[in-house]
């Protein structure tokens, strides 16, 4: 049994289509989606149409929550740009998404951590904003009480898998549509993958044990970079072109 895991599409419809084509080429028809579907300076409405038509098991991320809970004037620029494209049916779809989900009685889905949609889990920050892998105790602390063999998260856009001391597997598939970003909270920092390719993960159960493979898919990333730059989002444009924010 193989299951594809996607996350953090951020309105990048071309990256999403490339990833879905790669998934289909492998004969995988079980796809799960970890949230932050639409926010960004690209094609939010078309991305929503693709996802709604596919009807994958999906959860909401922090940006999805903000798109339906905040007024446009209260939103960050990326959310405002996406919100301006979305139709009522797109927002209704976002509202209906749960914050967590269990898939096939074995996979627990959350966006950031099981407790909230904003905390970094497999990564952490130094006081001066350097991103690094989280410590073992911190990672295992967030997993307490989640009695499933596989726990899936997104949010940081960094592909990573951690095997907990009891054998449970925690996986971040990386980002389909946003390979780098910066953030002011809790301190200014940059998350950069160094590649413009779309990222996702494939889970496979072999002899009762879950394994993970990460896949990177090339697509016309410069079309998305040029669109972001045309819309005045140079940081996005740089990240989409190179995987680096600057």
URLIN-V586407 format. One record per run of one state. SS is the DSSP state (@ for helix, = for strand, . for the rest). FROM is the first residue (numbers start at 1). TO is the last residue. If there is no record, write none. Layout:
ss | from | to
SS | FROM | TO
SS | FROM | TO
//
This chain:
ss | from | to
. | 1 | 1
= | 2 | 6
. | 7 | 12
@ | 13 | 25
. | 26 | 30
= | 31 | 33
. | 34 | 43
@ | 44 | 54
. | 55 | 56
= | 57 | 59
. | 60 | 61
@ | 62 | 69
. | 70 | 71
@ | 72 | 74
. | 75 | 76
@ | 77 | 85
. | 86 | 87
@ | 88 | 96
. | 97 | 97
= | 98 | 98
. | 99 | 99
= | 100 | 103
. | 104 | 106
= | 107 | 110
. | 111 | 122
= | 123 | 125
. | 126 | 130
= | 131 | 133
. | 134 | 135
@ | 136 | 142
. | 143 | 149
= | 150 | 153
. | 154 | 159
= | 160 | 163
. | 164 | 168
= | 169 | 172
. | 173 | 179
= | 180 | 183
. | 184 | 188
= | 189 | 192
. | 193 | 197
= | 198 | 206
. | 207 | 208
= | 209 | 217
. | 218 | 220
@ | 221 | 230
. | 231 | 233
@ | 234 | 242
. | 243 | 246
//
